[in-house]
Amino acid sequence: MLVTTFLMVLIMILVWRCHWLIVLIFTGLSLVVECTYLSAVLLKVNQGGWVPLVIAVAFYIVMYVWHYGTVKRYETELHSKVSLAWILGLGPSLGLVRVPGIGLVYSELASGVPHIFSHFITNLPALHSVVVFVCVKYLPVYKVPEEERFIVKRIGSTNFHMFRCVARYGYQDLHKKDPD
């Protein structure tokens, strides 16, 4: 619960830009409740109060490992991305047979070409006629305006038929599905 309070304080200061007095009052009231609960649990450790502590530690470990893995995956993608010059140096056909269709390549990278695409090029004999690198980014803003939500750029010249699409969402944006 203490972590939640401190994260809420960060949100109040950085995102909502609340007045410091409101943040201080919220923090004080929350800490009174949370410290009361924590002291009650600590006083009753030998009578079963250890269970909430073990559950809290287990959740902390799971969240830490998840965060660590996510950061490491992104760093690996970032450091192993393929040079765009190498891709463009292969020519419009990329040294492969281009077959009809659209190939979507998802990556966390908003720029550059993911390493998996170079693996795809070197190990498969064909490639879709249109390739789109897709990236979804969540921004620390309430809403991203509709006209700024999708950024689509061409990669290389027109005969490469390669594009990058970055979808940007705020924390309150709704993900709508077309009824069609």
Secondary structure, DSSP 4 states (H G I P E B T S, - for coil): -HHHHHHHHHIIIIIS---HHHHHHHHHHHHHHHHHHHHHHHHTGGGTTHHHHHHHHHHHHHHHHHHHHHHHHHHHHHHTPBPHHHHHHT-TTTTSEEEEEEEEEE-S-SSSB-HHHHHHHHH-SEEEEEEEEEEEEE-SSS---HHHHEEEEEESSGGG-EEEEEEEE-TT--------
